[in-house]
Amino acid sequence: MQYAILIFLLAVAVVMISFLLTILIGSAWTPTPKSVVGKMLKMAGLKRGETLYDLGSGDGRIVIKAAKDFGAVSVGIEANPFLVIWSRLK
């Protein structure tokens, strides 16, 4: 039981440190509202087969929508490893 609590606290500390480091050495994650993502991609004139690069892709909502709804090849680039894991799970 004590080990489980210790492991949980360690995991929480690692997540917090990761987010703090990305804030200190970069910018904080501010997600694009879901209502705006589709409009942005339409305005960009994204077509099937084109490649979209998203620098600071966060949770991957833009690259996922571009791939699913527009048929684009999407590449997300993110510094925060936990956001990368989250976007891959999505």
C-alpha positions as a Python dict, from the first residue, in 0.01 Angstrom:
ca = {
    (1, 'M'): (0, 0, 0),
    (2, 'Q'): (279, 243, 90),
    (3, 'Y'): (459, 166, -237),
    (4, 'A'): (144, 234, -437),
    (5, 'I'): (104, 575, -275),
    (6, 'L'): (472, 652, -330),
    (7, 'I'): (452, 553, -698),
    (8, 'F'): (137, 762, -744),
    (9, 'L'): (298, 1068, -585),
    (10, 'L'): (610, 1020, -795),
    (11, 'A'): (399, 1000, -1113),
    (12, 'V'): (213, 1319, -1019),
    (13, 'A'): (544, 1494, -953),
    (14, 'V'): (684, 1387, -1290),
    (15, 'V'): (376, 1517, -1472),
    (16, 'M'): (388, 1848, -1285),
    (17, 'I'): (760, 1891, -1347),
    (18, 'S'): (710, 1818, -1717),
    (19, 'F'): (444, 2085, -1751),
    (20, 'L'): (646, 2334, -1546),
    (21, 'L'): (957, 2277, -1758),
    (22, 'T'): (770, 2333, -2082),
    (23, 'I'): (625, 2654, -1938),
    (24, 'L'): (967, 2776, -1821),
    (25, 'I'): (1158, 2690, -2138),
    (26, 'G'): (875, 2740, -2384),
    (27, 'S'): (520, 2855, -2378),
    (28, 'A'): (224, 2716, -2192),
    (29, 'W'): (-18, 2486, -2371),
    (30, 'T'): (-325, 2680, -2479),
    (31, 'P'): (-551, 2455, -2685),
    (32, 'T'): (-724, 2588, -2996),
    (33, 'P'): (-1101, 2581, -2941),
    (34, 'K'): (-1261, 2285, -3121),
    (35, 'S'): (-1509, 2518, -3290),
    (36, 'V'): (-1221, 2702, -3459),
    (37, 'V'): (-1015, 2404, -3584),
    (38, 'G'): (-1236, 2315, -3880),
    (39, 'K'): (-1269, 2679, -3985),
    (40, 'M'): (-888, 2721, -3977),
    (41, 'L'): (-834, 2416, -4196),
    (42, 'K'): (-1102, 2530, -4445),
    (43, 'M'): (-946, 2876, -4464),
    (44, 'A'): (-606, 2717, -4530),
    (45, 'G'): (-757, 2538, -4830),
    (46, 'L'): (-624, 2203, -4713),
    (47, 'K'): (-675, 1928, -4971),
    (48, 'R'): (-660, 1548, -4966),
    (49, 'G'): (-301, 1423, -4983),
    (50, 'E'): (-138, 1751, -4879),
    (51, 'T'): (91, 1754, -4576),
    (52, 'L'): (12, 1960, -4268),
    (53, 'Y'): (278, 2033, -4004),
    (54, 'D'): (161, 2159, -3665),
    (55, 'L'): (441, 2299, -3449),
    (56, 'G'): (338, 2279, -3085),
    (57, 'S'): (58, 2037, -3165),
    (58, 'G'): (-48, 1991, -2802),
    (59, 'D'): (-318, 1726, -2778),
    (60, 'G'): (-321, 1679, -3157),
    (61, 'R'): (-668, 1814, -3226),
    (62, 'I'): (-561, 1998, -3543),
    (63, 'V'): (-360, 1714, -3696),
    (64, 'I'): (-633, 1461, -3611),
    (65, 'K'): (-907, 1671, -3773),
    (66, 'A'): (-690, 1739, -4078),
    (67, 'A'): (-629, 1369, -4128),
    (68, 'K'): (-984, 1250, -4057),
    (69, 'D'): (-1195, 1518, -4223),
    (70, 'F'): (-963, 1652, -4495),
    (71, 'G'): (-758, 1343, -4582),
    (72, 'A'): (-432, 1526, -4526),
    (73, 'V'): (-105, 1372, -4414),
    (74, 'S'): (-61, 1529, -4071),
    (75, 'V'): (255, 1568, -3865),
    (76, 'G'): (238, 1705, -3512),
    (77, 'I'): (551, 1833, -3338),
    (78, 'E'): (529, 1872, -2960),
    (79, 'A'): (792, 1918, -2687),
    (80, 'N'): (581, 1799, -2394),
    (81, 'P'): (601, 1419, -2382),
    (82, 'F'): (274, 1384, -2191),
    (83, 'L'): (83, 1580, -2456),
    (84, 'V'): (241, 1356, -2719),
    (85, 'I'): (115, 1048, -2534),
    (86, 'W'): (-230, 1207, -2495),
    (87, 'S'): (-254, 1290, -2866),
    (88, 'R'): (-147, 940, -2966),
    (89, 'L'): (-412, 792, -2739),
    (90, 'K'): (-675, 1009, -2905),
}
